[in-house]
Amino acid sequence: MNSFDEWVCLFKKETEEVKIRKEFAHLLFLVVYPDDLKWDFGVEKQTQTTTVLISGGVTGASHGHDIQFCRRSQVDSLLLECKHTHAMIVSVGVVFDMGKFHRHERITPISDFYEFAESGEYCKAHIIAKPDKPAFLHHQHINLNIAMWKSIGVPPLNETWKEYERSDENHHDDYTPFWLEPKDRPRIQNFTTIERTRKAFSYYRTEIQNLNWKYIANKEYWKVDINKDTCDNYFDRFRGRMESAFYVVNNETVRPIEEEVNFDLIISPTAGYSTEVFVNAMDFRGEVIFYDYTQYHLDIKRQIIEMNMSLKDIFMLERIVNFEYNRPRSDAWRQSGKSGFVGTNPVAYARTKSMGAMDELQGMQEKMYNTCEIEYWLLDLITPDYNKILEKVKGKNVFFNASNIFSYHMTHATYTLEELASSYYKLKDLLSQTKTCYFRAHKPTKQQNYGWL
């Protein structure tokens, strides 16, 4: 990508069929680009990161938010013309930590914004009020009640104030008051200390940004400098998007194929147990290929299948293998009688329930192991050996499951949006050379794309 405008064109092209979810139609998610910011690889990756994090849902894993883009000098005019009631305004360079839980509910800057939109407050932002200097709002992140802003005469968001009241307390130093009330303006709330821990801003540190993004692109994640004094917490907050973990439960709902098809081959990732569900539902007896970009995960999957592990055993194994990442995902689950593990997270539980009775998993695994020819491929689906795939699928009836790999946070961390889109369409073109192919995938911009090629 050669510019911000070019990147925005690609994103809009890839999301042109996205429908704004009705419950979020009144909310605007505005990505702002500083007029004088020089475009380079690090800035491109920051643009991608900021945008995909606000695409939909409290973790950014979905789509359906109304995302728009503009230069910083265009913010006021865009807000004046829009029909939304509230806006989350984020500058390129904002990164969110989406991994925080409270009582098994995910708490993120997106969920904070949802609450703000229901609060009746005027504005929440990073207030800068240094002694003996005009106060202002830092551009990195502003939540705004647009309707109230219009009712008071659309004052410029970059205005400064010499006359104001402020709280006596500060979040840090002596210039971050809990609230500020400029003369003739409603009260503005500062982001709380806890809310600040869920995000960071790059401040466009070109040297550290480009170096770290180069490491990530080369998959040298261990080299990334997360020194807080050097990079303003950006890569510390971003670290969760560079972690590789083995997933016991699929994080998307499994839907059966309505048509009755005799597939010759199923190709599917190691994560979760949707493959076992598909094999069982279709009474499949052909070839099954599990693939993953790490040999470690392939070895775990082989162990699970060959030992015919119960779901309880798999959850225990997951806690062990993910311990080094400090991500014991099974903590969100509890044992409950004969049902095995029942999720305390209702969304995760609903997805698991969609795959059938959990105590049937061992029977599914045993049936697949005894009736199917199973292979394990070390394969990065974004940069695969296309010849190897083509040789295997050509002339066959194929069920290809890409799941959410193209939209996965680890994938977005490692590859540019342009690379992901190119790879996605290249794989679809290759699979069109099969006899028939059912392609199950999420696009890089999060939309589900299930169907026949």
HUPESUL-V169159 format. One record per run of one state. SS is the DSSP state (helix for helix, strand for strand, loop for the rest). FROM is the first residue (numbers start at 1). TO is the last residue. Records with the same first field share a line. If there is no record, write none. Layout:
BEGIN
SS = FROM-TO  FROM-TO
END
This chain:
BEGIN
loop = 1-3  15-21  25-26  34-40  54-65  82-85  92-93  97-100  103-104  107-108  120-122  129-134  152-160  162-163  167-169  171-176  178-178  183-187  191-192  197-198  202-205  218-220  224-227  232-233  243-264  270-273  282-286  293-294  307-310  322-322  326-328  336-336  340-340  344-345  354-357  372-372  379-385  394-396  404-404  408-408  415-416  432-435  443-447  453-453
helix = 4-14  22-24  41-53  72-81  109-119  146-151  193-196  206-217  221-223  228-231  234-242  274-281  295-306  311-321  323-325  329-332  337-339  346-353  358-371  386-393  405-407  409-414  417-431
strand = 27-33  66-71  86-91  94-96  101-102  105-106  123-128  135-145  161-161  164-166  170-170  177-177  179-182  188-190  199-201  265-269  287-292  333-335  341-343  373-378  397-403  436-442  448-452
END
